[in-house]
């Protein structure tokens, strides 16, 4: 291989690494921001009501908004993969922290993919199903309440599989932030803010919805600070 071709390959590799770093920085900001807006505010339809039938009617009335919100959240979950990889990139790939970081990143990427799939399913099935049910008087009849209750639980009241996926993703982010602190590539306050935010999200038990917005705000501040430093490093690299 000639010196010229070797130099060209090295430059191309460096350019790809810089683009990846910029992408990771964007994901660190967009992941919590999109969840904050589309799951933590009234943009996300509220399936409220005294009975399951009332909840189905509420979702059916905003079925289009339900689909849009969950499609955006599915995309945001995929951006969560980039956020995990961005934090992982702050930790040296060799040494005593590398195995823990790689394990945490693998769990986080897998969990983000699972969360995206679940949210995509909710966008494609839950909203249209609620709308179809609300259009049929027999579906909303009082003697159909057991079915409606199960539908509501599986769709929005008790979505355990989404909680597990999101919980694992958040654990990965927290673990990587702490490992970054230990590796001195993340500031102490960034790791603390990330940890406080994620503990707060766990406390709400809402799978990044509703009152999780308060914890998400902490995560966003920490992520934005890390992303800003990554971007500055790219510009001066």
C-alpha positions as CSV (number, residue, x, y, z in Angstrom):
1,X,0.0,0.0,0.0
2,X,1.4,3.4,-1.0
3,X,1.8,6.2,1.5
4,X,-0.8,8.3,-0.3
5,X,-3.4,5.6,-0.2
6,X,-2.6,4.9,3.5
7,X,-3.0,8.6,4.3
8,X,-6.3,8.7,2.4
9,X,-7.7,5.7,4.3
10,X,-6.7,7.2,7.6
11,X,-8.4,10.5,6.7
12,X,-11.5,8.6,5.6
13,X,-11.5,6.7,8.9
14,X,-11.1,9.9,10.9
15,X,-13.9,11.6,9.0
16,X,-16.2,8.6,9.6
17,X,-15.4,8.7,13.3
18,X,-16.1,12.5,13.4
19,X,-19.5,11.9,11.8
20,X,-20.3,9.1,14.2
21,X,-19.4,11.4,17.1
22,X,-21.7,14.1,15.8
23,X,-24.5,11.6,15.4
24,X,-24.0,10.3,18.9
25,X,-24.1,13.9,20.3
26,X,-27.4,14.5,18.4
27,X,-28.9,11.3,19.8
28,X,-27.9,12.3,23.4
29,X,-30.0,15.4,23.0
30,X,-32.9,14.2,20.9
31,X,-33.6,11.0,22.8
32,X,-34.7,12.6,26.1
33,X,-36.0,15.7,24.4
34,X,-38.5,13.8,22.2
35,X,-39.7,11.7,25.1
36,X,-40.1,14.8,27.2
37,X,-42.3,16.5,24.5
38,X,-44.2,13.5,23.1
39,X,-44.6,11.4,26.2
40,X,-44.3,13.9,29.1
41,X,-46.8,16.5,27.9
42,X,-50.4,16.7,26.6
43,X,-49.1,16.0,23.1
44,X,-49.5,12.4,24.2
45,X,-53.2,11.5,24.4
46,X,-54.4,10.8,27.9
47,X,-56.4,7.6,28.1
48,X,-58.3,8.7,31.2
49,X,-61.8,7.8,32.3
50,X,-63.6,6.1,35.2
51,X,-64.2,2.9,33.2
52,X,-62.2,1.0,30.5
53,X,-64.9,2.0,28.0
54,X,-64.3,5.6,28.8
55,X,-60.6,5.2,28.3
56,X,-61.1,3.5,25.0
57,X,-63.4,6.4,23.9
58,X,-60.7,8.9,24.9
59,X,-58.0,7.1,22.9
60,X,-60.4,6.7,19.9
61,X,-61.1,10.4,19.9
62,X,-57.4,11.1,19.4
63,X,-56.4,8.0,17.5
64,X,-54.4,10.0,15.0
65,X,-52.5,11.9,17.7
66,X,-51.9,8.5,19.4
67,X,-50.4,7.1,16.3
68,X,-48.2,10.1,15.6
69,X,-46.9,10.3,19.2
70,X,-46.0,6.6,19.3
71,X,-44.3,6.7,15.9
72,X,-42.2,9.6,17.2
73,X,-41.5,7.7,20.4
74,X,-40.5,4.6,18.5
75,X,-38.0,6.7,16.5
76,X,-36.8,8.3,19.8
77,X,-36.1,4.9,21.2
78,X,-33.9,4.1,18.2
79,X,-32.1,7.4,18.9
80,X,-31.6,5.9,22.4
81,X,-29.3,3.4,20.8
82,X,-27.1,6.3,19.6
83,X,-27.3,7.9,23.1
84,X,-26.0,4.6,24.6
85,X,-23.2,4.4,22.1
86,X,-22.3,8.0,22.6
87,X,-21.8,7.5,26.3
88,X,-19.9,4.3,25.6
89,X,-17.5,6.2,23.3
90,X,-16.4,8.2,26.3
91,X,-15.0,5.2,28.0
92,X,-11.6,3.7,27.0
93,X,-11.9,0.4,25.1
94,X,-9.3,-1.3,27.2
95,X,-8.7,-1.6,30.9
96,X,-10.8,-2.6,33.8
97,X,-13.8,-0.4,32.8
98,X,-14.1,-1.7,29.3
99,X,-16.0,-5.0,30.0
100,X,-18.6,-3.3,32.3
101,X,-19.0,-0.5,29.7
102,X,-19.4,-3.0,26.8
103,X,-21.9,-5.1,28.8
104,X,-24.0,-2.0,29.7
105,X,-23.9,-0.7,26.1
106,X,-25.1,-4.1,24.8
107,X,-28.0,-4.2,27.2
108,X,-28.9,-0.6,26.4
109,X,-28.9,-1.1,22.6
110,X,-31.0,-4.2,22.9
111,X,-33.4,-2.6,25.2
112,X,-33.8,0.5,23.0
113,X,-34.6,-1.8,20.0
114,X,-37.2,-3.7,22.1
115,X,-38.8,-0.4,23.2
116,X,-38.9,0.9,19.7
117,X,-40.7,-2.3,18.5
118,X,-43.3,-2.1,21.4
119,X,-44.0,1.6,20.6
120,X,-44.3,0.9,16.9
121,X,-46.8,-1.9,17.8
122,X,-48.8,0.6,19.9
123,X,-48.8,3.1,17.0
124,X,-50.0,0.5,14.5
125,X,-52.5,-1.4,16.6
126,X,-53.8,0.3,19.7
127,X,-55.1,3.6,18.2
128,X,-56.9,2.0,15.2
129,X,-58.3,-0.8,17.5
130,X,-59.7,1.7,20.0
131,X,-61.2,3.7,17.1
132,X,-62.8,0.6,15.6
133,X,-64.2,-0.4,19.0
134,X,-65.6,3.0,19.8
135,X,-67.5,2.9,16.5
136,X,-69.3,-0.2,17.5
137,X,-71.9,0.0,20.3
138,X,-71.5,-3.7,21.0
139,X,-67.8,-3.3,21.7
140,X,-68.5,-0.7,24.4
141,X,-71.4,-2.5,25.9
142,X,-71.3,-3.0,29.7
143,X,-71.2,-6.7,29.4
144,X,-68.0,-6.4,27.4
145,X,-66.2,-4.6,30.2
146,X,-63.9,-7.6,31.0
147,X,-62.5,-7.5,27.5
148,X,-62.2,-3.7,27.5
149,X,-60.4,-3.8,30.9
150,X,-57.9,-6.3,29.5
151,X,-57.4,-4.3,26.4
152,X,-56.8,-1.1,28.4
153,X,-54.4,-2.9,30.7
154,X,-52.4,-4.4,27.8
155,X,-52.4,-1.2,25.8
156,X,-51.7,1.6,28.3
157,X,-52.5,0.9,32.0
158,X,-50.0,-1.8,32.7
159,X,-47.5,-2.2,29.8
160,X,-45.0,-4.3,31.7
161,X,-42.9,-5.2,28.7
162,X,-42.4,-1.6,27.8
163,X,-41.4,-0.8,31.4
164,X,-38.8,-3.6,31.4
165,X,-37.4,-2.4,28.1
166,X,-37.3,1.3,29.1
167,X,-36.0,0.4,32.6
168,X,-33.1,-1.5,31.1
169,X,-32.3,1.3,28.7
170,X,-32.2,3.8,31.6
171,X,-30.0,1.5,33.7
172,X,-27.6,1.3,30.8
173,X,-27.4,5.1,30.5
174,X,-26.9,5.5,34.2
175,X,-24.2,2.9,34.4
176,X,-22.3,4.4,31.4
177,X,-22.6,7.9,32.9
178,X,-21.1,6.6,36.2
179,X,-18.4,4.7,34.3
180,X,-17.6,7.8,32.4
181,X,-17.2,9.7,35.7
182,X,-14.8,7.0,36.9
183,X,-12.9,7.2,33.6
184,X,-12.8,11.0,34.1
185,X,-14.4,11.5,30.7
186,X,-17.7,12.7,32.1
187,X,-18.0,15.5,34.7
188,X,-19.2,14.5,38.2
189,X,-22.2,16.7,38.0
190,X,-23.2,15.2,34.7
191,X,-23.1,11.7,36.1
192,X,-25.0,12.9,39.2
193,X,-27.7,14.7,37.2
194,X,-28.1,11.6,34.9
195,X,-28.4,9.4,38.0
196,X,-30.9,11.6,39.8
197,X,-33.0,12.0,36.7
198,X,-33.1,8.2,36.1
199,X,-33.9,7.4,39.7
200,X,-36.7,10.0,39.4
201,X,-38.1,8.3,36.3
202,X,-38.0,4.9,38.0
203,X,-39.9,6.4,40.9
204,X,-42.8,7.5,38.6
205,X,-43.0,4.0,37.2
206,X,-44.5,5.5,34.0
207,X,-42.1,4.1,31.3
208,X,-40.9,7.6,30.3
209,X,-44.5,8.9,30.2
210,X,-46.4,11.5,32.2
211,X,-44.6,12.6,35.4
212,X,-41.4,11.1,34.1
213,X,-40.9,14.5,32.5
214,X,-39.3,15.8,35.6
215,X,-36.6,13.1,35.6
216,X,-36.2,13.5,31.9
217,X,-35.4,17.1,32.3
218,X,-32.4,16.1,34.5
219,X,-31.3,13.5,31.9
220,X,-31.7,16.1,29.1
221,X,-29.5,18.7,30.9
222,X,-26.7,16.1,31.6
223,X,-27.0,14.7,28.0
224,X,-26.9,18.1,26.4
225,X,-23.8,19.0,28.4
226,X,-22.0,15.8,27.3
227,X,-23.1,16.3,23.7
228,X,-21.9,19.9,23.7
229,X,-18.4,18.8,24.8
230,X,-18.4,16.0,22.2
231,X,-19.2,18.5,19.5
232,X,-16.6,20.9,20.7
233,X,-14.1,18.1,20.7
234,X,-15.0,17.2,17.2
235,X,-14.6,20.8,16.0
236,X,-11.2,21.0,17.6
237,X,-10.1,17.5,16.8
